[in-house]
């Protein structure tokens, strides 16, 4: 059992060490969500009324950046440097590379969520039951999954510069059009319909339902759409991965 676990543990440790040596990635991933949440949920006059709503949506925003940029730009840069070819040549687990990146991404996302939750609970006055906190945390952690698959697809198909540009565009589209920054109800009707094409919108709706502030549509519908979207993204990531072999 130890022989099976050691290679994965070594991969995860190396990936976490690499992230610690990249403050230009870690600091924005941790600081931006909590700063944005503090601004729109506390600092702006009257914004404290939106703090519970924004906690659900900004939680999705918090996990999105590490997944998209860590897998999208990160994988593309390492692929161009020949790192993936080297990994295939050494006696390492086939999925050790992706497993390590996923673990490091979740650690960064969890640290970011802890900061946002702390600001919400201790400074913004958000009051939820223990069950609601737990459910919303689970939703936010799982929210990384579709963005991981999207990032992998970009990283395997595009060059380093192209992946960075595409990840930035996708990141902004998912955040803005998915209603993570601005409540979707203030959008024009056509933009509210467009939001259904983005997993960020459905994840935000599920997180809101977990916090007790669900919308008009049943949460099961959002989960079904999310399942289809995540499955499609997993398929595209797998096909992009097979192209590298």
C-alpha positions in Angstrom: 0.0 0.0 0.0 2.8 2.4 0.9 4.5 1.8 -2.5 1.3 2.8 -4.2 0.7 5.9 -2.2 4.3 7.3 -2.1 4.5 8.4 -5.8 1.3 10.3 -5.5 2.4 11.9 -2.2 5.7 12.9 -3.8 4.0 14.4 -6.8 1.6 16.3 -4.5 4.4 17.5 -2.3 6.4 18.7 -5.3 3.4 20.5 -6.8 2.6 22.3 -3.5 6.3 23.3 -3.1 6.2 24.7 -6.7 3.1 26.8 -5.8 4.8 28.2 -2.7 7.6 29.3 -4.9 5.2 31.2 -7.2 3.8 34.1 -5.1 2.6 35.8 -8.3 0.0 33.0 -8.5 -0.7 32.3 -4.9 -1.2 35.9 -3.7 -3.7 37.0 -6.3 -5.6 33.7 -6.0 -6.0 34.3 -2.2 -6.2 38.1 -2.0 -8.5 39.1 -4.9 -11.7 37.1 -3.8 -11.5 38.3 -0.2 -10.8 41.9 -1.2 -13.7 41.9 -3.7 -16.0 40.3 -1.2 -15.0 42.8 1.5 -15.6 45.7 -0.9 -19.0 44.6 -2.3 -20.2 42.9 0.9 -19.0 45.4 3.5 -17.3 48.6 2.5 -19.7 50.1 -0.1 -22.5 51.8 1.8 -25.5 49.4 2.1 -23.6 46.5 0.7 -23.8 44.5 4.0 -27.3 43.6 2.9 -25.8 41.6 0.0 -23.2 39.9 2.2 -25.0 36.5 2.5 -25.8 36.4 -1.2 -22.3 37.3 -2.2 -20.8 34.7 0.1 -22.4 32.0 -2.1 -21.4 33.5 -5.4 -17.9 34.7 -4.4 -17.2 31.2 -3.0 -17.6 29.9 -6.6 -15.4 32.8 -7.8 -12.7 31.9 -5.2 -12.2 28.3 -6.5 -12.5 29.3 -10.2 -9.2 31.1 -10.5 -6.8 28.4 -9.2 -8.5 25.8 -11.3 -8.5 27.7 -14.6 -5.1 29.3 -14.3 -3.3 26.5 -12.5 -4.5 23.9 -15.0 -4.9 26.1 -18.1 -1.8 28.4 -18.1 0.2 26.0 -15.9 -0.2 22.9 -17.9 0.4 24.7 -21.2 3.6 26.2 -20.0 4.9 22.9 -18.7 3.8 21.1 -21.9 5.8 23.6 -24.1 8.9 23.1 -21.9 8.7 19.4 -22.5 7.8 18.5 -18.9 4.9 16.3 -19.9 7.1 14.3 -22.3 9.6 13.8 -19.5 6.8 12.7 -17.1 5.7 10.1 -19.6 9.3 8.8 -19.8 9.8 8.2 -16.1 8.3 5.4 -14.1 5.6 7.5 -12.4 1.8 6.9 -12.1 -0.1 7.8 -15.2 -2.4 10.2 -13.4 0.1 11.4 -10.8 0.7 14.7 -12.6 -3.0 15.5 -12.8 -3.7 14.2 -9.3 -1.0 16.5 -7.9 -2.2 19.5 -9.7 -5.8 18.8 -8.5 -4.7 18.5 -4.9 -2.7 21.7 -5.0 -5.6 23.5 -6.6 -8.0 22.3 -3.9 -5.5 23.4 -1.2 -5.3 26.9 -2.7 -9.1 27.0 -3.1 -9.7 25.9 0.4 -7.3 28.6 1.8 -9.1 31.2 -0.2 -12.5 30.0 1.0 -11.3 30.1 4.6 -10.4 33.7 4.2 -13.7 34.7 2.5 -15.7 32.7 5.1 -13.8 34.4 8.0 -14.6 37.8 6.6 -18.3 36.9 6.1 -18.8 35.4 9.5 -16.7 37.7 11.7 -16.8 41.0 9.9 -19.8 41.0 7.5 -22.2 39.5 10.1 -23.4 36.6 7.9 -25.3 34.2 10.1 -26.0 30.7 8.9 -26.7 27.4 10.6 -23.9 24.9 10.9 -25.6 22.7 8.4 -25.8 25.6 5.9 -22.1 26.4 6.4 -21.2 22.8 5.8 -23.4 22.3 2.7 -22.2 25.6 1.1 -18.5 24.6 1.8 -19.1 21.3 0.1 -20.7 23.0 -2.9 -17.8 25.4 -3.1 -15.1 22.7 -3.0 -16.8 20.6 -5.6 -17.3 23.7 -7.7 -13.6 23.4 -8.8 -14.3 20.3 -10.8 -15.8 21.7 -14.0 -13.2 24.5 -14.0 -10.4 22.0 -13.6 -11.6 20.1 -16.7 -11.9 23.4 -18.6 -8.4 24.4 -17.6 -7.0 21.0 -18.6 -8.6 21.4 -22.0 -7.0 24.8 -22.5 -3.7 23.6 -21.2 -3.5 20.5 -23.5 -4.8 22.2 -26.7 -3.2 25.7 -26.6 0.3 27.1 -26.3 1.4 29.0 -23.2 0.5 32.5 -24.5 -2.8 31.3 -26.0 -3.8 29.4 -22.8 -3.2 32.5 -20.6 -5.3 34.7 -22.9 -8.1 32.1 -23.2 -8.1 31.4 -19.4 -8.4 35.2 -18.8 -11.3 35.6 -21.2 -13.1 32.5 -19.9 -12.5 33.6 -16.3 -14.1 37.0 -16.9 -17.0 35.5 -18.9 -17.7 32.9 -16.2 -17.6 35.5 -13.4 -19.5 38.3 -15.1 -22.1 36.5 -17.2 -22.5 33.7 -14.6 -23.7 36.3 -12.0 -20.8 35.9 -9.6 -20.0 39.6 -9.3 -23.4 41.1 -9.9 -26.7 39.4 -9.0 -28.2 37.8 -12.1 -31.6 39.3 -11.5 -30.4 42.8 -12.4 -29.4 41.6 -15.8 -31.6 42.1 -18.9 -33.8 39.1 -19.7 -31.5 38.0 -22.6 -28.4 38.0 -20.3 -30.3 36.0 -17.7 -31.0 33.4 -20.4 -27.4 33.4 -21.6 -26.3 32.7 -18.0 -27.7 29.2 -18.2 -24.9 28.3 -20.6 -22.3 28.9 -17.9 -21.5 26.4 -15.1 -20.6 29.3 -12.8 -24.3 30.4 -12.8 -25.6 26.9 -11.9 -22.9 26.5 -9.2 -23.8 29.8 -7.7 -27.5 28.8 -7.6 -26.7 25.5 -5.9 -24.6 27.4 -3.3 -27.4 29.9 -2.8 -29.8 27.0 -2.2 -27.4 25.5 0.3 -27.4 28.8 2.2 -31.2 28.8 2.3 -31.6 31.5 -0.4 -32.4 29.4 -3.5 -34.0 30.8 -6.6 -37.3 30.1 -8.4 -35.9 27.1 -10.3 -35.5 23.7 -8.4 -32.0 23.0 -7.3 -32.3 19.6 -9.0 -32.5 21.2 -12.4 -29.3 23.1 -11.8 -27.6 19.9 -10.6 -28.7 18.1 -13.7 -27.4 20.8 -16.0 -24.2 20.9 -14.0 -23.8 17.1 -14.4 -24.2 17.3 -18.1 -21.7 20.3 -18.4 -19.1 18.6 -16.2 -19.4 15.4 -18.1 -18.9 17.2 -21.4 -15.9 19.1 -20.0 -14.4 15.9 -18.7 -14.8 14.3 -22.1 -13.1 17.2 -23.9 -10.3 17.2 -21.3 -9.8 13.4 -21.8 -9.7 13.8 -25.6 -7.2 16.6 -25.2 -5.1 14.5 -22.9 -5.1 11.5 -25.3 -3.7 13.8 -28.0 -0.5 14.2 -25.9 0.2 10.5 -25.7 
